[in-house]
Amino acid sequence: MKTTIKREDLLAPLQHVIGAVERRQTLPILGNILFKSTGGDLTLTATDLEIEMVATVNAASIADFQTTIPARKLLDICKALPEGSTINFNIEDNRVSLTSARSRFSLATLPAQDFPSLDEIEVQHSFSIPQKLLKGLFDKTSFAMAQQDVRYYLNGILMEISPALIKLVATDGHRLALSQATLDSGVGEDRQIIIPRKAVLELSRLLDSSNTTARCELSQNHFRLETDSLMFTTKLIDGKFPDYQRVIPVDGNKTMRVERETLKHAMSRIAILSNEKYRGIRLSFSPGNLSIQANNPDQEEAEEELQVDYSEGDMEIGFNVTYLIDVLNVLGSEKVQVKLKDSNSSAIISDSEDESSLYVVMPMRL
C-alpha cells in the first residue's frame, strides 16, 4: 500500500498523541502509534492503557489501511525533514518505508490487530466548555497535585461539576489550589471525578487558548474530551478525594494586600539563601510593612522589607517559599491578598478583586 502526505499535516497530530506513548513500556506495541485510514481520513491512536489519544488528519488521497509504526522514531523523522516536504509511505508486510526527496527510512511495524484499546465507555454525563476556560482552570490548579503520594487519590485533580459551576481542586497535603468558573453544564446532578496527574498534564498541553468548544463526557470510570481534531480519553482514579472545604480557613481576620510582582520578585531573591532542603522563610507583619527573612545552615541570611496594605497587629509566620512562589506565578492579577489568623494557621492567597481562584498554604515551624 502506497500513500503520500504532507509533512506538516502529519507532524501536528503526531505531536498531539505522542504524550500517551511511554518511553519505557512493558508491551513493545505501546511504543507504536496505530495508523488507520478509512474513507480518506487518517487517524493516529496512541495509548499507555491508562490514557488514549486519537488525532484525525484529512488526507483524501489515502487508501484504506491499518498498521502500527514506532512513535518516537516517526516523530523524530518528521521533525528532521525540511518544511513543506511530502512523505511517501509504502507499507508492505511488517515494514514501512518512508521517502521524502532524497531521504529514505525503513521502520519495523507491528500488527494493527494487536494494538490495545481502552474499554468502551458508557456516557453518563456530557457538557461543552470553551477550551480557554478549561485550560485556565487546569493551569491555575495543576501545580498543587501530589506526585507519587501513597494517598493515590491526591495524584490528580478533583473535577466537580454542578448544573451552573465547574470547579477544580488539587492538593498534596501541604497546599491546596482551587479554581472555579460559572458554566451552564446541563448536568442534572453534582458529580465529582478525579483525573490522574498524567492526564491533567497532557490536557493542559493539548488544550489551546481559543474560545473554540471542547466536549466533555463522563462515564463511571472514564473522562473523555473531544475537539475538532482530537479525542482524549483517560481512566479515572478510583478513590474518595478529601473534603477540601474543611481545609479552607474561614476565620482569617488579618488581611494583607500587595503588588503581586513586587512580592514575587522579593521572595525569589530571599529564596536564594533559604535552606535548600526545607525552603523555609519567615514573614514578619507590622502595620504597613512586611519583612521577609531567610537563613540556612551556613549561617547566611537574607532580608527584604516591603510596604504593604496591612493594618492589623504584629505577627510572624513561616512558609515554604516554593509554595508561595508557585501561587504567585499562576495568579494573573496586579495585586494579591493574603488572609491570616495566627502563626499556626494556614494562609489563603487570592486575587485581591476576584476570589474565583484561591490557594491555601500551610505554615512551617522555623
TAHU-V199435 format. One record per residue. N is the residue number from 0. OMEGA is omega in whole degrees, -180 to 180 (999 if undefined). BURIAL is b if it has 9 or more other C-alpha atoms within 8 Angstrom, else e. Layout:
n=N omega=OMEGA burial=BURIAL
n=N omega=OMEGA burial=BURIAL
//
This chain:
n=0 omega=179 burial=e
n=1 omega=175 burial=e
n=2 omega=-177 burial=b
n=3 omega=178 burial=b
n=4 omega=178 burial=b
n=5 omega=-179 burial=b
n=6 omega=-176 burial=b
n=7 omega=179 burial=e
n=8 omega=-180 burial=b
n=9 omega=-173 burial=b
n=10 omega=-176 burial=b
n=11 omega=178 burial=e
n=12 omega=176 burial=b
n=13 omega=180 burial=b
n=14 omega=177 burial=b
n=15 omega=-170 burial=b
n=16 omega=-173 burial=b
n=17 omega=-179 burial=b
n=18 omega=179 burial=e
n=19 omega=-177 burial=b
n=20 omega=178 burial=b
n=21 omega=177 burial=b
n=22 omega=177 burial=e
n=23 omega=-179 burial=e
n=24 omega=-180 burial=b
n=25 omega=178 burial=e
n=26 omega=-179 burial=e
n=27 omega=-176 burial=e
n=28 omega=178 burial=b
n=29 omega=174 burial=b
n=30 omega=180 burial=b
n=31 omega=172 burial=b
n=32 omega=177 burial=b
n=33 omega=174 burial=b
n=34 omega=-179 burial=b
n=35 omega=180 burial=b
n=36 omega=175 burial=b
n=37 omega=176 burial=b
n=38 omega=177 burial=e
n=39 omega=176 burial=b
n=40 omega=179 burial=b
n=41 omega=177 burial=b
n=42 omega=178 burial=b
n=43 omega=-177 burial=b
n=44 omega=175 burial=b
n=45 omega=-180 burial=b
n=46 omega=169 burial=b
n=47 omega=-179 burial=b
n=48 omega=173 burial=e
n=49 omega=174 burial=e
n=50 omega=179 burial=b
n=51 omega=178 burial=b
n=52 omega=180 burial=b
n=53 omega=177 burial=b
n=54 omega=-177 burial=b
n=55 omega=178 burial=b
n=56 omega=173 burial=b
n=57 omega=-179 burial=e
n=58 omega=-170 burial=b
n=59 omega=-175 burial=e
n=60 omega=-174 burial=e
n=61 omega=175 burial=b
n=62 omega=-180 burial=b
n=63 omega=177 burial=b
n=64 omega=170 burial=b
n=65 omega=178 burial=b
n=66 omega=174 burial=b
n=67 omega=-174 burial=b
n=68 omega=179 burial=b
n=69 omega=-168 burial=b
n=70 omega=-171 burial=b
n=71 omega=177 burial=e
n=72 omega=180 burial=e
n=73 omega=179 burial=b
n=74 omega=180 burial=b
n=75 omega=179 burial=e
n=76 omega=-180 burial=e
n=77 omega=179 burial=b
n=78 omega=-174 burial=e
n=79 omega=-180 burial=e
n=80 omega=-177 burial=b
n=81 omega=178 burial=e
n=82 omega=177 burial=e
n=83 omega=-178 burial=e
n=84 omega=175 burial=b
n=85 omega=-178 burial=b
n=86 omega=177 burial=b
n=87 omega=177 burial=b
n=88 omega=172 burial=b
n=89 omega=-175 burial=b
n=90 omega=178 burial=b
n=91 omega=178 burial=e
n=92 omega=-176 burial=e
n=93 omega=179 burial=b
n=94 omega=170 burial=b
n=95 omega=178 burial=b
n=96 omega=177 burial=b
n=97 omega=176 burial=b
n=98 omega=177 burial=b
n=99 omega=-174 burial=b
n=100 omega=-178 burial=e
n=101 omega=179 burial=e
n=102 omega=178 burial=e
n=103 omega=-180 burial=e
n=104 omega=177 burial=e
n=105 omega=-177 burial=e
n=106 omega=176 burial=b
n=107 omega=177 burial=b
n=108 omega=173 burial=b
n=109 omega=-174 burial=b
n=110 omega=-179 burial=b
n=111 omega=-177 burial=b
n=112 omega=178 burial=e
n=113 omega=-176 burial=e
n=114 omega=-177 burial=b
n=115 omega=176 burial=e
n=116 omega=177 burial=e
n=117 omega=179 burial=e
n=118 omega=173 burial=e
n=119 omega=-178 burial=e
n=120 omega=178 burial=e
n=121 omega=-172 burial=e
n=122 omega=178 burial=b
n=123 omega=179 burial=e
n=124 omega=174 burial=e
n=125 omega=177 burial=b
n=126 omega=178 burial=b
n=127 omega=-177 burial=b
n=128 omega=175 burial=b
n=129 omega=-179 burial=b
n=130 omega=-178 burial=b
n=131 omega=-180 burial=b
n=132 omega=-178 burial=b
n=133 omega=178 burial=b
n=134 omega=179 burial=b
n=135 omega=179 burial=e
n=136 omega=177 burial=b
n=137 omega=-176 burial=b
n=138 omega=-178 burial=b
n=139 omega=-175 burial=b
n=140 omega=-168 burial=b
n=141 omega=-177 burial=b
n=142 omega=-177 burial=e
n=143 omega=178 burial=b
n=144 omega=174 burial=b
n=145 omega=176 burial=b
n=146 omega=177 burial=e
n=147 omega=177 burial=e
n=148 omega=178 burial=b
n=149 omega=172 burial=e
n=150 omega=-168 burial=e
n=151 omega=-179 burial=b
n=152 omega=176 burial=b
n=153 omega=-178 burial=b
n=154 omega=-179 burial=b
n=155 omega=-179 burial=b
n=156 omega=172 burial=b
n=157 omega=172 burial=b
n=158 omega=-179 burial=b
n=159 omega=-177 burial=b
n=160 omega=174 burial=b
n=161 omega=-176 burial=b
n=162 omega=-175 burial=b
n=163 omega=-172 burial=b
n=164 omega=169 burial=b
n=165 omega=-174 burial=b
n=166 omega=176 burial=b
n=167 omega=-178 burial=b
n=168 omega=176 burial=b
n=169 omega=176 burial=b
n=170 omega=174 burial=b
n=171 omega=179 burial=b
n=172 omega=178 burial=e
n=173 omega=-179 burial=e
n=174 omega=-180 burial=b
n=175 omega=177 burial=b
n=176 omega=180 burial=b
n=177 omega=176 burial=b
n=178 omega=-177 burial=b
n=179 omega=180 burial=b
n=180 omega=175 burial=e
n=181 omega=-178 burial=e
n=182 omega=175 burial=b
n=183 omega=-171 burial=e
n=184 omega=-175 burial=b
n=185 omega=178 burial=e
n=186 omega=-173 burial=b
n=187 omega=-178 burial=e
n=188 omega=180 burial=e
n=189 omega=-179 burial=b
n=190 omega=176 burial=e
n=191 omega=174 burial=e
n=192 omega=176 burial=b
n=193 omega=-179 burial=b
n=194 omega=-176 burial=b
n=195 omega=-176 burial=b
n=196 omega=-178 burial=b
n=197 omega=180 burial=e
n=198 omega=179 burial=b
n=199 omega=-179 burial=b
n=200 omega=179 burial=b
n=201 omega=179 burial=b
n=202 omega=178 burial=b
n=203 omega=-180 burial=b
n=204 omega=-173 burial=e
n=205 omega=-179 burial=e
n=206 omega=178 burial=b
n=207 omega=-175 burial=e
n=208 omega=179 burial=e
n=209 omega=178 burial=e
n=210 omega=175 burial=e
n=211 omega=-171 burial=e
n=212 omega=171 burial=b
n=213 omega=178 burial=b
n=214 omega=-180 burial=b
n=215 omega=179 burial=b
n=216 omega=-180 burial=b
n=217 omega=170 burial=b
n=218 omega=-180 burial=b
n=219 omega=-173 burial=e
n=220 omega=-174 burial=b
n=221 omega=170 burial=b
n=222 omega=-180 burial=b
n=223 omega=176 burial=b
n=224 omega=-179 burial=b
n=225 omega=170 burial=b
n=226 omega=-178 burial=b
n=227 omega=-172 burial=e
n=228 omega=-173 burial=e
n=229 omega=172 burial=b
n=230 omega=-177 burial=b
n=231 omega=180 burial=b
n=232 omega=177 burial=b
n=233 omega=169 burial=b
n=234 omega=179 burial=b
n=235 omega=174 burial=b
n=236 omega=-180 burial=b
n=237 omega=-179 burial=e
n=238 omega=-180 burial=e
n=239 omega=178 burial=e
n=240 omega=-179 burial=b
n=241 omega=179 burial=e
n=242 omega=-174 burial=e
n=243 omega=-179 burial=e
n=244 omega=-179 burial=e
n=245 omega=-177 burial=e
n=246 omega=-175 burial=e
n=247 omega=-179 burial=e
n=248 omega=179 burial=b
n=249 omega=-175 burial=e
n=250 omega=176 burial=e
n=251 omega=-175 burial=b
n=252 omega=178 burial=e
n=253 omega=-176 burial=b
n=254 omega=174 burial=b
n=255 omega=174 burial=b
n=256 omega=-177 burial=b
n=257 omega=175 burial=b
n=258 omega=-176 burial=b
n=259 omega=-177 burial=b
n=260 omega=179 burial=e
n=261 omega=-180 burial=e
n=262 omega=-179 burial=b
n=263 omega=-179 burial=b
n=264 omega=179 burial=e
n=265 omega=180 burial=b
n=266 omega=178 burial=b
n=267 omega=179 burial=b
n=268 omega=-179 burial=e
n=269 omega=-178 burial=b
n=270 omega=-178 burial=b
n=271 omega=-178 burial=e
n=272 omega=175 burial=b
n=273 omega=178 burial=b
n=274 omega=-174 burial=b
n=275 omega=-178 burial=e
n=276 omega=-172 burial=e
n=277 omega=173 burial=e
n=278 omega=-177 burial=b
n=279 omega=171 burial=b
n=280 omega=180 burial=b
n=281 omega=174 burial=b
n=282 omega=179 burial=b
n=283 omega=-177 burial=b
n=284 omega=169 burial=b
n=285 omega=-176 burial=b
n=286 omega=177 burial=b
n=287 omega=-173 burial=b
n=288 omega=173 burial=b
n=289 omega=176 burial=b
n=290 omega=180 burial=b
n=291 omega=-176 burial=b
n=292 omega=175 burial=b
n=293 omega=171 burial=b
n=294 omega=-178 burial=b
n=295 omega=-177 burial=b
n=296 omega=178 burial=e
n=297 omega=-180 burial=e
n=298 omega=176 burial=e
n=299 omega=-175 burial=e
n=300 omega=173 burial=b
n=301 omega=179 burial=b
n=302 omega=177 burial=b
n=303 omega=180 burial=b
n=304 omega=180 burial=e
n=305 omega=170 burial=e
n=306 omega=-176 burial=e
n=307 omega=175 burial=b
n=308 omega=-178 burial=b
n=309 omega=-174 burial=b
n=310 omega=-180 burial=e
n=311 omega=-178 burial=e
n=312 omega=180 burial=e
n=313 omega=180 burial=e
n=314 omega=174 burial=b
n=315 omega=179 burial=b
n=316 omega=180 burial=b
n=317 omega=179 burial=b
n=318 omega=167 burial=b
n=319 omega=-173 burial=b
n=320 omega=179 burial=b
n=321 omega=179 burial=e
n=322 omega=-179 burial=b
n=323 omega=-179 burial=b
n=324 omega=177 burial=b
n=325 omega=179 burial=b
n=326 omega=-178 burial=b
n=327 omega=179 burial=b
n=328 omega=-176 burial=e
n=329 omega=175 burial=e
n=330 omega=-177 burial=b
n=331 omega=-174 burial=e
n=332 omega=176 burial=e
n=333 omega=-180 burial=e
n=334 omega=174 burial=b
n=335 omega=174 burial=b
n=336 omega=179 burial=b
n=337 omega=178 burial=b
n=338 omega=-176 burial=b
n=339 omega=172 burial=b
n=340 omega=178 burial=b
n=341 omega=-173 burial=e
n=342 omega=180 burial=b
n=343 omega=-176 burial=e
n=344 omega=180 burial=b
n=345 omega=177 burial=b
n=346 omega=173 burial=b
n=347 omega=179 burial=b
n=348 omega=-180 burial=b
n=349 omega=169 burial=b
n=350 omega=-176 burial=b
n=351 omega=-178 burial=b
n=352 omega=-176 burial=e
n=353 omega=-177 burial=e
n=354 omega=177 burial=e
n=355 omega=172 burial=e
n=356 omega=176 burial=b
n=357 omega=-172 burial=b
n=358 omega=179 burial=b
n=359 omega=180 burial=b
n=360 omega=179 burial=b
n=361 omega=179 burial=b
n=362 omega=176 burial=b
n=363 omega=171 burial=b
n=364 omega=-177 burial=e
n=365 omega=999 burial=e
//
